[in-house]
Amino acid sequence: LTLSMGIMVGAMGLVFSTIFQQEIAGILPYISVGLILWGFISSCVNEGAGVFITSADYVRNVPIPLSVHVYRMIARNVIILAFNMTIYLLVLVVFPHPLNANYLLAIPGFALLLVNVAWSSIALAVLSARYRDIPQVVASLLQVIFFVTPVFWSAQTLPNRPAFILFNPIYHLLEIVRTPLLGGLPHLMSWGVALGCAVIGCAATALLYRRAYPRVAYWV
C-alpha cells in the first residue's frame, strides 16, 4: 500500500513539475500530504459505509457496541496512514522545509479530522445497513469530490476561490492538517468549518445511532 502511494506521489509530482512547469520542491510535499490524507479519508468513508454489512456475523452474535466495528476500521486505516507518512518524511528529507511552531498545529488538526471521520463513518454505516445502495452512491460521490477538492492541485492557483472550494468541508479538513505539515498557518475559516462539522455531525449522528441501534442487527 505504501509503495503504491509512493509511486502515485512521484508520478503526480513528475506531471506537475514538467507539464505544468511548477517547482518540484514546492509541489511534491503538497501533493504527498494531500494524497496521503485523501487516501485516509476516502478509505474510512468507503469502508465505513459497509462496515456493519461486512461485520454482520459479529453484529448478530457478539454483544459488543456497534461503534466498536467502526473504531476498529478507523484504527486500521490510522496504521496505514502512519506507514504512508513515511513518504512525506522522505520528501522532506529530499526537499527540506524550515521547521517552526506551526507544525504542532497538525496535532489538533488531525484530532478534528478523526472526529469528523468517526461520525461520518458511523452515520454512513447505519444508513447503509438500512439502504444497501448507499455504499455505491458514496463511492461514486467520492470520485467526483476528489477532482473538485484541492488534493493534488492548489487552491492558491485560482484568483478567486469558487463555491465548490469554500463550501467543501473536505477541503477545510485537509487544510487544517496539510498546511501545518508544510510549515504554514491554516485559515481560521478552515478551523471554524471543521469544528462546526464536528459538533453538528456528532449531535446528528448520536440521535441517528440511538434510534437505529436496536434495529441494525435485523437490517444486516
C-alpha positions, 0 to 999 in steps of 0.5 A, a space after each residue: 500500500 505504501 509503495 503504491 502511494 509512493 509511486 502515485 506521489 512521484 508520478 503526480 509530482 513528475 506531471 506537475 513539475 514538467 507539464 505544468 512547469 511548477 517547482 518540484 520542491 514546492 509541489 511534491 510535499 503538497 501533493 504527498 500530504 494531500 494524497 496521503 490524507 485523501 487516501 485516509 479519508 476516502 478509505 474510512 468513508 468507503 469502508 465505513 459505509 459497509 462496515 456493519 454489512 461486512 461485520 454482520 456475523 459479529 453484529 448478530 452474535 457478539 454483544 459488543 457496541 456497534 461503534 466498536 466495528 467502526 473504531 476498529 476500521 478507523 484504527 486500521 486505516 490510522 496504521 496505514 496512514 502512519 506507514 504512508 507518512 513515511 513518504 512525506 518524511 522522505 520528501 522532506 528529507 529530499 526537499 527540506 522545509 524550515 521547521 517552526 511552531 506551526 507544525 504542532 498545529 497538525 496535532 489538533 488538526 488531525 484530532 478534528 479530522 478523526 472526529 469528523 471521520 468517526 461520525 461520518 463513518 458511523 452515520 454512513 454505516 447505519 444508513 447503509 445497513 438500512 439502504 444497501 445502495 448507499 455504499 455505491 452512491 458514496 463511492 461514486 460521490 467520492 470520485 467526483 469530490 476528489 477532482 473538485 477538492 484541492 488534493 493534488 492541485 492548489 487552491 492558491 492557483 485560482 484568483 478567486 476561490 469558487 463555491 465548490 472550494 469554500 463550501 467543501 468541508 473536505 477541503 477545510 479538513 485537509 487544510 487544517 492538517 496539510 498546511 501545518 505539515 508544510 510549515 504554514 498557518 491554516 485559515 481560521 475559516 478552515 478551523 471554524 468549518 471543521 469544528 462546526 462539522 464536528 459538533 453538528 455531525 456528532 449531535 446528528 449522528 448520536 440521535 441517528 445511532 440511538 434510534 437505529 441501534 436496536 434495529 441494525 442487527 435485523 437490517 444486516 
